[in-house]
Amino acid sequence: MTGEDGLRQWTPAGVVEPEGAPATASYRSLAFSPDGQTLWGSPSFRDEGGGWESSDVLNLASGTIGAGPRWDTGVAEHPGGGLVATLASDQGATHCLFARVDQGAAPAAMRPLRRALILDCDGYETPLFSADGRHIAVRGNAYDNSVEVFEFPSLHRVLATTLGDPSPGYPYPQEWLDQMKAWSRHNIAFGSRPGVLWIATPVGALVEVDLETRQAVEHDVLTGSRLSALAATATGELLVAGSAGELVLLSVLTGSTLSRSTQTRTTSRDLSRAAATAFLEATAEIPDDDNDLETHLVLTDGTRTWDADDLATVPAADATDPTWLQLQAAINKAQTQSK
């Protein structure tokens, strides 16, 4: 845990201050490495400028602190191992970054890779991998109740939807603000069935979305209660929280029937390992000594791909293009006219 009083670590022996962590260390985001032996903190407390250009890597065994890459919104571990995803957010555009993590290394450092997703605007939640490692979902953003799902390792976008009416623009009417609050920011999960995304709604129902057929089926769970959170357990059950304080554990049985049972999930470790390996083999690490991250990234929005040179020469963008691409085109045009 982190706060104004620094770091506190909960252990079997009680609450302690992690060895080596200065009393002044206070972070906006914390995450453990997959093996639990390294703590990642963002932004770096050693950044005197107060910026977000780096993070800290705390070796919990030795108490030493090293430098890590920029990240700001949670860390998701790929079930195939050796790979994580996180976000580097900006109001104009957010990068979903992937990083190699050597298993068994101490300390375990994130080593960012060149292939990355680019998302419009900011305000997203931590990325979410499916249990078989073949899909990644992102919930956001600051202006729309959006959900995007990408195949993995291809990063091809298979679902993009807005929950409720999209943002009408500033100033926002009260009806729109109320709607934004009604939809939980933690309302998506992958359960035990591959290729299925679950979405919790403000009307007490779970929506089952088949990512291949794009078909959706609604299941009543808590009538008259807003679903305020949704998550999946390690064995594949769905855990649902309701606005009236309810907590319900559900399993998906044959025929997609929801039942309050404890049926376990059979996860194909071979599939998830293959997906992680394919992704790692199709990209390369960004040099440690180069802080200019964006010059190395190969970005995709799930349908198109750009590298730094491509973006520097984008001549124009349509009104249907994402905001970040319209801004980039406008900047390029202004620079060309000034020459």
N, C-alpha and C positions, 0 to 999 in steps of 0.2 A: 504494500500500500504506500501511496505517496501523498504528501500534503505540505502545508506550510512548515510543519515540524520535521521535514525530511522523510527518509525511508523507514518503514517498519516491515519486518519479515515475520510471517507466522510459521512456526516450526513445531514439530512434536514436543519440543521442550518449552514452548511458549513464544511470546513475542520478543523479537530481538532487533537491534539495529544491524543491518548487514555489514560484515567486516569490510573495511576499506572504503565505505561510502561516507563522504564528508557530511557533517550535520547540515550543511547548507544545500545538499542535493535534493531538489524537488522537481518532479517531472510531470508533464501533462499526460503522458502515456507510458505504460509499462507492459512488458511481455516477457515470458520465459522462453528460452531456447527449447527446441523439441525434447532435449534430454533433461531439462529442468535445472541444469547446473550453471547456466548463465542467465543473467537478468539484463534485458535491454531497456534503456530509458531514453525517452525523447521529450523535448530537445535536450541537447547536451548542456549540463549545468556549467560546463567550462567555457561555453560560448559567451564571451564577455559582451558581445553585441546584442545578446538576447534573441538571436535569430534561430532559424530552424534548419540550418544547413548541415548539421551533424547530430549524432546521437552518442550515447555512452554504452559501453559493453562492460558489465561488472561480472568478474569471475567470482562466484559465490564461495568457491573453495579456498582461493588464495587471497581474495579481497582486493585484487588489482583491478584498475579501471583503464580501459582502452577506448579508442575512438571507433565509432561505427558510422554507417551511411545515414543519409536523411530519410526519415519516415515519421508519420504523425498519427496514424489511425489504425491501431491494432495490428496484430500479426496472425495470419492463418497458416497452419501447417498443412502441406499436402499429404494425404494419407499414404502416398507411395514412399515418403521419406526423402530427406536431403534437400527439400525445396519448401520455401515459404512465400507468401504473398502479403504485401502491405501497401499503404497508400502514401503518396507525397502530394499533398493537397495545395491548390491555389485557387483563388476566386475565379480565374479565367478557365483553368482546366486542371484536372487531377490525374496523376499518373498512378496506375495500379502496377507496382513494381514487383518483380519476381527475383528471388535471391537464392543462391546455393548456400546450404548450411552443411558443413561436414559433420557427420555423425561421429560422436566420440571425441571430437576436438575440444580442447579447453584453453581459452574460452571459445565458445561457439559463436563465430561472427557471421553476420549476413554479408554475402558477397553479391551485390546487385548484378543482374544479367541485362543484356541489351534488349531483348524482346519485352515489350510492355504494352499495357492497355492505356488508352487515353479516354478519359471520361469528361463530359461537359460540366463546367462549374465545379463546386466543391460541396462539402457537407455530407459525404458518404459514410456508411458504416463499414466495419471490418469485412473484407471479402469472405466468402463462404465456399468451401470445396464440397463436392458431393462425396459420399463414402467410397465410391469406386474411383474417385479421382478424375473422372472424365467430364466434369462440368465445374464451372466456377460462377457464382452469382454475386452481384453487387447491388446493395440497397441504398437509395439516396434519391435526389440530392437536396441541396439547400432550398430549391425552388419548386421541385416537383416530387410527388410520391412515386418515384420511378423504381423499376426492377429490371435489371439486365442480366441475362444468362449467356455464358460463352462456353463453347465446346473446349475441351482441353485434351491434348496440347495445341490444337490448331488455332485457338482463340477466335474461331468463327462465331459470330453472335447468332444465337438461335431464338432469343426472346428479348423483346424490348417493349415494356408496357408502362403505362402510368396508372396508378391506383386512384381512381376518382378524376375529377376535372383538373387539368393542368393549371399552372399559375397564370392568372390574367394580367400580370404585370404590376408594377408599383404605382400608386399605393395599393396595398392589398386590402380588399374588402373583408369585413369580419366573417362573412360566410366561408370564405376560402381559408382563412386562418383557423376557423373551427374545424373544417374538414381535414386540414393538415394535422391537427392535434388528434383527431379521431383515429387516423391510421397510425398504428404503432410503428416505430422505427426499427423494431426488432420482431418483424412478423413474417420472416421467411425461413424455411429450413428444408434440408434434404433428409429424407427418412431412409428406410431400408430398401425401398424399391429403386433400382437404377433408372435414371432418366425422368424422374418425377420431382417437381418442386411443389412445396406446400406453402400456401399464403394464408395468414390469419386475417380476418376481416373485422370491421367495427360492429358487425351485426351478429357476432357469435358463431360464425361458420368458418370452416376450413375449406379452401379451394385447392383441389388437386389438379395440377397442370402437367400433362404429358408433354415433354419437351420435343418429342419426335412428331406427334400428330397434331400438336397445338390444341388438343381438346382439354376442356376444363370441367371438373365435376365438383359440385358443392356439397359439403357434408355439415349438417347441423351439429354443433358441439355444445354450446352454451347459449340457449335461447334467451334473449333479452339482456345479454351481458356482452360488452365489448371485449374482444380478445386483445389483451394488452401486451402479450409476449408469446413467442413461439420458439422452441428449440428442439433439437434432437439429442437423445442420450447416446452414449457410446455404443449401445447395443441396438440402436435404430428406432426406439420408441419416440413418439412425439410428445413433448411436454408443453402444455398450454396453460397460460395464466389468463384469468378473467378480471374485468374491472371491479367486480364485487368481492375480490379476494379468493376466487376459486383457483385451484391448481389441479389439473387433470392429466393423467398419464394415459396415452393412447397407443395402440399398435395397429398396423395395417395388415389385415388378414387377406385371404384369397378373395379376389374379386373387388379389391380396394375398399372392403368394408372396414370401417373404423371400429375398434373394440377396446375396452379397458382391460387389456391383458398384458402379459409380460413376454410375448413372443420375441425370440432373439433374431438378430440379423446375421446373415451369412455374407460377409464382404469379400469380394475377390481381391486379395492382396496382389495377385499376379497382374490384374488389370491396372490397379493403381500404381504399382511399381513401373509397369511398362509406360504409362502415361508420363510419369515424372522423368523417367530415363529419356524418353523421346523428346521432351521439352528441353532438357539439359543438353542433349546432343545437338539440338537445332539452333543453339544460341551460344553466346560467349560472355565471359565476365567483363565488367567494366573495369578499367585499370584503377588500382587503389590510389594512385598518386594524382588522379585527375578529378577535380571537384566539379567540373562542368558536366553534370550528368546528362543534360539534354542533348549535347552534341554526340553522344554515343547511342542514344536510344533509337530503336526501330519500333515505331508506334503503330498500333492498329486500333480502330474503333469497332472492330468485329466485321467490317465490310471492306474497308480500305486500309492501305498501309503507307506510312511515310517514314523517311529518315530525316535527319537534320537538314540536308541539302534540299530535299523535296519541299519541306515546310518553308524554307527561306525563299522559295521561288513560286509559291502558290499565287497565281495572278488574281483570282477572283473566287467568290463563294456565293452560293445561292441562299435565299432566305430560309430554305429548308435544312441547310447545313448547320451543324452544331455551332454554338456561340463562339467557342474557342477558334474554330476554323475561319469564321467570318472576321474575327478580330485579327487573326494572322494575315489574312488576305488584305485587310485594310492597312495594316502596318507595312506590308510589302509594297503596296501601291503607293503609299506616302513616301517611302524611301526611294522608290523609282522616280517619282515626280520631283524629288528634291535634288536629284543628281543633275 
